[in-house]
């Protein structure tokens, strides 16, 4: 191959410049790809932050809605309790009226045919002997009943 030897042109300068341009272009490509990766990573972080913010906002809205529902249910139950308390008070007063002394006396006189006692109808009984209650123990007791009675006595002594 023939080389063109012309002193007016320095071919080495141009060939070096192509190599230099190739190296510079490679550096630029590397920087651009690194910038793209950073930009993509930044976009992913922004999307993740946005999703997290959206999830937190959704959770807060759900919490507020649930709290509102519970307050409404509480109000409804308090109203129902008030109605039931009023009804209970009414029924208690009605019961007090029906079980009052005058109502009982009226029922005894009209339905049962009872009358009030006069002082002439009252008789007092005098008992000359002093009456006391005595515990009668059966003569035949088996061992289990005696143990049970003994245990009851121990517990009674201890105050249990």
Secondary structure as the mmCIF struct_conf table of DSSP 4:
data_model
#
loop_
_struct_conf.conf_type_id
_struct_conf.id
_struct_conf.beg_label_comp_id
_struct_conf.beg_label_asym_id
_struct_conf.beg_label_seq_id
_struct_conf.end_label_comp_id
_struct_conf.end_label_asym_id
_struct_conf.end_label_seq_id
TURN_TY1_P TURN_TY1_P1 UNK A 7 UNK A 8
HELX_RH_AL_P HELX_RH_AL_P1 UNK A 11 UNK A 98
TURN_TY1_P TURN_TY1_P2 UNK A 99 UNK A 99
BEND BEND1 UNK A 100 UNK A 100
HELX_RH_AL_P HELX_RH_AL_P2 UNK A 101 UNK A 110
TURN_TY1_P TURN_TY1_P3 UNK A 111 UNK A 111
BEND BEND2 UNK A 112 UNK A 112
HELX_LH_PP_P HELX_LH_PP_P1 UNK A 116 UNK A 118
HELX_RH_3T_P HELX_RH_3T_P1 UNK A 119 UNK A 121
BEND BEND3 UNK A 128 UNK A 129
HELX_LH_PP_P HELX_LH_PP_P2 UNK A 130 UNK A 131
HELX_LH_PP_P HELX_LH_PP_P3 UNK A 135 UNK A 138
BEND BEND4 UNK A 139 UNK A 139
HELX_RH_AL_P HELX_RH_AL_P3 UNK A 143 UNK A 158
TURN_TY1_P TURN_TY1_P4 UNK A 159 UNK A 159
#
